[in-house]
Amino acid sequence: MLTTVFDSGGLPPAERLARFNEFQIRSQHPMGVTAEPAGFQARARALDLAAVNVVELTCSAAEIRRTPKLIRQTDPELYSLVMPLRGIVTLNQGERNAELGEREMALYTSSHPFQVRLGAGHDTTTLLRAHVPRTALPLPARKIDRLAAIRLPARSGVGAAFAEFLTRLTADADAFTPADVSRMSSVAADLLTAVLAHHLDTEPPAGTREAELLRRIKTYIQRHLHDPDLSPSSVAAAQHISVSYLHRLFQAQELTAAAWIRRRRLDRARRDLTDATYRDLPIHRIAARWGFTDHATFTRAFRAAYGIPPRDYRRTAHAPR
């Protein structure tokens, strides 16, 4: 359900801006706020979907900055997608500047300085913001960064699907069970990946033999992640190609074939760890579901990928909020 994490309504008017600035400074990726103190108001409601965090923010005209100093203090390596529901939002990152109206989206990263301006004058802005760890997106980070502060349409195609999903997610949040929330996390991450992939040329030119073959290979891998014998050599044999040719196909993917298999397995295991359906299933059984035959190897790989052991990740995901 949506939880109110900040509301200036119960605070003395003279303290509202300072308290909201403190709230932002203490956030997962700290930011500073400047605004006109007189009449300032802000309310933030959050929906935590494990891998994806969604916030609905209603705020008076303000400027929010993430500076190099704040980045040096802490950087969780997040990508965030922001979409105004009412009002105007202007996002600046790097050399790019995107002015967003209703149902337009833009991406920014916590790893580089950015500036977000909400409204103007006495206008109040309402926006949705979804952020996801870099490790949860199966796309090359160096390519995703090229989309920062670029207007992404949200009225048609896959952008509209993601925008509608976010809107319905926040509108109907109280109707979700804990198991629903866990599954919604997977849907949100997949839809966000689809939006970004739509704007990236991550594959060889469409229609070429290599593009079709690579897509077929990835589909095969996804369907056989449970097989502990899945490996580049078994994939190559199933597709009737050489292992060296398989490696060449993956050269433009940032991850090798073996690393891509491991990342997909870890992602599936991570999702199961947050799913209430598997809450009582031993972690080594979840690992085995996705092809990890050795628990110690799985634990090391999971910690290397997500920065936390699987046991602690599960405990955090199911902790009372």
N, C-alpha and C positions, 0 to 999 in steps of 0.2 A: 504494500500500500504506500501511497505518498505520505511522507513524513515531513512536517514543518521543521526545518532545521534553522531557520532564522525568520523573525517577524519583528519589525520595528514598532508595530502597533502598540505594544505594551510598554515602550520605553519613553522616557522624557524626550521631547522634541530636540533638545539641545544635545542629546547623547546619541541620536540615531545614526548619523553618518559615521561617527567614530566607532561605534559598535559594529556597524556593517563592515567598515574597513578592517577591524580586528578579526571579524568572521572570515573575511577573504584572505587575510594574511595567514590565518591558521588552517586554510584549506589544503587539500592534497597537493595542489600546485599553487603556492602563495602568490597573491596579487594585491596591489594597492589600489585604493579607490579615492578619487577626488570628485567633489560635487558641491553644489550650493547647499549649505547646511539648512537654510530656512525651508521648511516644508518637505524635507527629505523623507522618503518612505521606501521600504524594501521588504519583500517577503520571498523566501526561497523554500520550495518543497522538493524533496528528493525521493527518488525511487532507485534503490540499489539492486541491480540485477547481476551481482557478482562481477562478471567480466565487464559489464557495461553499467555506467552510472548515469542516470537521467535526472536533470534538475529543471524545474519550472521556476523561472525568476520573474517577478514583477518589481520594477524599480523606477524611481524617478530618474531624470536625466543625470548621467554620471559618466565618468571616464575610468576605465579599469585597465591597469597596466601590469605587465609582468616584465620586470627589468632584469638585466644581466646579473645584478647582485642577488636578486631573489632566485634566479636559476642556479647560481653557484651554491646557494644555501641548500636547495633540494630540487631534484628533478625526477619525478616519477615516470618520465617518458610516456606521456599520454598524447593521444590525438583527440581533439574535441570538434564536434560538429555543432554549430549554432544556427538556430532558425527562429526568426521573429514571428510571433503570432499576432502581435499588435505593436505598431510603431516602427521606427527605423533603427537599425544597428549598423554601425560602420566598424569594420575589422581591418586592422593594418598589421602586417607581419612581413618582415624583409623589405623588399621594394614594392610590394603590392598592396593595394587598397581595394576593399570590396564594400560597397554600400548595399545593404540588404533590406528589402521590403518584405512584406508578409509572404510567407511560403517560399522564401529563397534561403539557401543554405550556404555556409562557407566553413572551411576547415582551418584549424590552427593547431600548432604543436606546442607543448609545454617546454620543449627543449630550446626554443628561440624566443627572444623578446617579442611581445605583441602588445597592441593597444586596442581596446574595444570601447567604442562610444555608444551610449544608449540614449536615444532621443535627443531632444534639444529644448531649451527653455523650460517650460513647466510640463512637458510631455511625460507620460508614463509609458514604459515599454514592458511588454511581456514576451518572453522568449523561452524556447526549449534548448537545452544544451545536453548533448550526450557525449560522454568521453569513454575511451577504451584504451587499455595499455597497448603500447606498440607491439608487444609480443603476441597479442591476441589477433592481430591482423596478418593473414598469410600473403602479404604483398610487400615488395621491396620498399624499405623505409626511404631510400634516396629518391624513389619515384613518388611516393606519397607526399613528400615534402614539397614537390613541385606544384601541388594543388593548394598549398596554403594561401589563404586570403584571395581565393578566386571564387566568384559567384557560381554556385552549382544549382541549376534549376530544380525545383521541387514540385512542379505542377504537371509533369508528365513523365512517363517511363519509370525507371527504377527509382529515381529521385522522389517521385510522387508516392511510390509504394512505401519508401522509408519514412517520408513525412507523415503519411496517413498512419503508419504503424506507431510512430512516436506520439502522435496526437491521441490516438485511441488508447495507447498504453497509459498515458497520464490521466485520461478521462475516466477509464474503467479500472484504475489500479486497485480500488478497494474490493473488486470482485475476484481478484486473483488469489489462489491458494499458494503456499510456499513452493509446491511442486511446479505450479504454473509459472511462478517468477523465475525459477531455475531454467525452465525451458524457454521462456521469453528472452533470457540472456543469450541463448544460442541463436535465436531468430534475429535479435537485434544486431549481434556481431556479424552474422551472415549477410544481413541486408546492408549494413554499413560497408562491408567488404564489397558487395555488389555495386554500391554507389561509387565507391572509389575506383574499382576496376573498370567501371563503365567509362571513366574519364582518363584512364591510363592505358598505354599500349604495352601491357605486360606480356602479351603473347606474340609469336611471330605473325606476320601479316595474315589476316583472315583469308581462308580459302586455300592456303598452301597445304601441301601434304604434311609438312612439319607441324603446322598448327593443329591440324586434325589429329595427327598422331599423338601430339603432346596432350591434347584434351582427352583422348581415349586412354592414355597411360594414367593420367591423374584420376580419371573415373575408376579405372581398374584398381589403383592403389586404395582409393577411398572405400571400395567394396571389399577389400581383402586386408584391411588393417588388423583384423582379429587374428590373422594367420601369423604365428610366430616365425614362420619360414619366409615371410615376405621380405624381399631384399632386391637391390638393383639387378642382380643376376636372375632372380626368378621373374621379375617384371619383364626384363628384356626377353627371356625365353618365352613368356606368355604372349608377347607382342611380336615374336619372330624377328627380333633385331639384335644387334650385338650390344654388349654392355658399353663399349666405347661410344657407340652411336647414342645410346640412352644418355650418357653423361654429356654429350654435345648438345642434346636437346635441352638439358637443364642449365646450360651455361649462362643463359640470359635470365634465369629465375632467381639469382642471388643465393639460393640454397642448392646444394647438390641433391641428387636423387635420394641418397640415403638420409640426408638431413631433412628433406621434405617429408619422407615417410615418418621419421622420428617426430617431427613437429606435429604432423597430423595425428599421430597416436597420442602424443601428450595433450593435444587440444581436446580430443575425445575423452581422455581420462579426466582432465580438468573439469569438463562439463559434468561428468558423472559424479565427481566429488561434491559438486554444488547441488545436485539433484536429490531432493528429499526421498525419491523412490529408492535410491541406493544408499541411503544414510547408514543403514546397518550392515551393508556389504563390506567385508574386510577390504582394506586398500589393496592388498596383494591380489585379490580377486578382480578388482577393477582394473588393475594393471594387466592382469592376464587376459581380460576381455579385449584389450587392445594390443595384444601381441608381445607384451613384456613378460618373459618367462622368469626373469631374475628380479626379485623385489629391490635389492640394493642398487642394481643398475637403474631401475625405474626411479627410485628416490633421488639418486644423483642427477639423473637427466631432468627430472621435474624441478629440482631446486635450481639447477643451472639455467633453466628456461624461464622460471617465474620468480626466482629469488626467495622461495619459501618451501619447506618440506611439504609433501602432500598431506601429511597428518595435520599440520598447522593450517594449511589452506582449507581443508575440510572444516576444521573447528571454527575458523573465522567465518566461513560461508554460512554455517548453521547457528552461529551465536545469536542469542536474542538481541533484537535491535531496540 
